Amino acid sequence: MTPDIPQLYEGVDQTWPAARRWTENGWTLRDGQGGGKRASAATRVADDADIGVAEAAMRALGQTPLFMIRQGDEALDAELAARGYEIIDPVNMYVLPVEKLTDVPIPPVTAFEIWEPLAIMLEIWAKGGIGPARIDVMRRAAQKTAILSRWKEKPGGVAFAAIHDGVCMVHAVEVLEHQRGMGVAKWMMRRAALWAQARGATHLAVLCTKENAPANRLYQGLGFAHVGDYHYRQSPD
């Protein structure tokens, strides 16, 4: 059965976890500690929750107020827009059964599962803007691996995969510029699918900003189905 939207939202929290997540006063709050928007944004869990309460809680953490707008959050979206909050990073949510990517053998020495990440993997992530704080997010995930790809006998790219509730989410896909357009990311996704299948996961999921045209083409070309969306609203402060 295809994962439903609430399952995917929880999968985001569990596979890219905040340093701390808690719910109070109608909000789920996240202490991201520099781990990016997914690990820092607040989400509303009660229709009448006061935005000001969430803003104060995030400022107390040293975070700029940031809200994730999920399906069904139209009222919150309108309230934040009225306060001058701007939309940032609209995201596509994609899902694919793992067996759709385990049908083709991966060429030898093309993609490897490795945890902890090697120094070269950290270097590739750093070139893509994924620094130590986001690596710490990866370390917090429970069931995880990192993937290193090689192409033409040189490092090609990296990705991070983690499983929750039968869904393997793949995050932080980075391919070195001189290795792009050669299928490196496709082999990493296939390696993630094999790793996930061996651990009982039934589906692969990815999150991709709508403006990232090459990545959207990659996932659509692999057969991923677009199943949902979300975006963020960030304080104009």
N, C-alpha and C positions, 0 to 999 in steps of 0.2 A: 504494500500500500504506500502510495506517495506521501511523504511527510506533509502534515498540514502547516499552516503559517505559524500558529503559536509554537509548535514543535521546533520550527526553524529559528524563531526568535530566541527561544531558550537555548538552542544549539549555539547561537552566536555568543550568548553569555558564557556558556560552558566551555567553548573551544577557543574563545579569545577573552579570557576572564579578567575582570577588574581585580585590583588588589583587595578590594572589599566591596561587597554589594549588600544593600539592606533596603528594607521597605518601611517607611513611616509617613504619616500624614498624607496618605494617598499617593505617594511617589516611591518608585524604586530608584535609588541613588547609587552611584558608582564612583569609587575613588580610583581614578585611572592611573595616577602617578606617571603621567607622560606616555601612557600606552596607546594613545589615539582615541578617536571619537567613539569607537565601539565600546571601549572600556571606561568611558567617562560620562557619556550622555545620560540624562535622567529620562525616565519614562513614567507616564501617568498611569496609575492603576485604579483611581477613583475619579469619576466624572467631575466631581466638585472640588478636586484638590486645588489648593491655592498656589498659583505659579510663584508668588513671592516667597513662599516657604522653600520651594526647591531652589530658587535663585540664591537665597541666603545660605542654604546648606552647601551648594557648590562653591560659593565664594569663600565659605569657611574652610574649604579644602584647598583653596588657592586656585580653583578652576574657574574659567570664564563660563557663565551659564550656557548650557548646551542641552538641547532636547532632541531625542529621537522621535520622529513622527512615524508611527506605524499605521497599518491599515486599521481603520476605525477611529483614528485620532483627528478627524476633520475639525472638530470643535476646538481642540487644543491648537491645531495648526492656525486656525483663524485668530484665536486669542493672541498667539505669539506674533503673528503678522501685524496685528493692531498695535502691539508694543514695539514694533520696529525690528523684530527679529528677522534675519535674512535666511533664506534657504541656502544650504550648502550640501554638496555631495549627494544628490539623488542616486539611489542604489538599486540595481536589479538583483533579484534573488533567483538563482538557477538551481535546478535539481536534475539528477540523472541516476537511474539504477546502475549499480556498480558493474553489473555484468556487461553493460554496453561498452565498457572500457577495458575489459579483461579478455577480450576475444582475439587480440593481436599480440604475439610474443614481442617483448621488448628486446631490441638488439643488445648483445653483450656490452657491458661497461658503458651503458647509456644513461641509466638513472638508478640511484641507490637510496635506500632508507638509512638514515644516520641520526642517532641521538646520543650524546650532545652534538650540536653543530660544530663542524670543523672551522678553523680560522678562515679558510677561503670562503666558506659559506657566510660567515659574519661579514666579511669584506664585501661580498656581492650584495647582501642585504643593505649594508651601510651605503653603498653607491645608489641604492634606490630609496634612501631616506628612512630605512628601518634600522634604528639604532638600538642601544642597550635597553632602553625602557620597553621597547616592543619585544625584544628578546626575552625580557623578564615576563611579559605577558605569556609568551609561548611556554616558558618553564612552569607557569602556574596551571596549565591545562593538565588534566589527569591522564588521558590516554592519547599519546601524541607521537609524532615522528617528524623529522625534517627530511627533505629530499634534495639531493644534489644531482644535477645533470651534467654529463660530459658530452661534448660534441667536437669532432675533429681533434680528439685527444687533448682537449682543453676544457676547463670548467665552462659550463654553459649557463646554468641558472640554478635557482633554489626555490623551494616552497615549503610551507609548513602545513601539516595535516593533523587534525585531532577528531576524535570520535565522541559523540554523545547520543544516547538513545537511538542507536542504530544508524545514525547519519554521520558521515565523515565530512567535515567542512575543511576546505582547502583555503588557506589564507597566505598572504605575503608572497605571492608568486612574482619572482623577479628574474628576468633573463638579461644577461649582459648584452649591451647594444650591438656588439659585433657578431653576436650569435642569434640575433632575432631573425624571424622569417625562415627558420630552418627546421621547425618542428620540435624545438627543445621543450617548449611548454606542454605540447601534446604528450610527449613521453613522460614528463613529470606527472601529468594528470593520470596517465595509465599506471604509473608506479603507485600513485596514491590509491587508485582503485584496487589494485592487487593487495596492497597493504591492508586496506579497509576490509575487503572481502575476507581475508584470512582471519580477521578479528570479529567477524559476524555482522559487520555493517552491511546494510542493504542499499544505501543510496550515498551518492556524492553530492555535495552542495558547494556552491561558490557564490560570493558576493562581489559585484562589479559595479563601479560607478558608471552611470549612464554616459558620461562624456568620454570614457575610455573605449573608443571605437575598436581598436585592434583586439583588446581583451574580450569585448562582447562578441566580436566575430569568431574568436577562438572558441569560446564556450558554445555558441550557437552551432558552429561547424562540427563540434564534437557530439552534438545531439542534446545538449542540456535544454530543459524546458524552463521558460520564464514563468515563475509561479507567484511572484509577489514583488513588492517595492517598499522602500522606506526612504526618508530623507531626514536631514537635521535642520534645526533652527538654532542659530547662534546669536547670542546677545550682541547688539551693536556697540557695546562698550569697548 
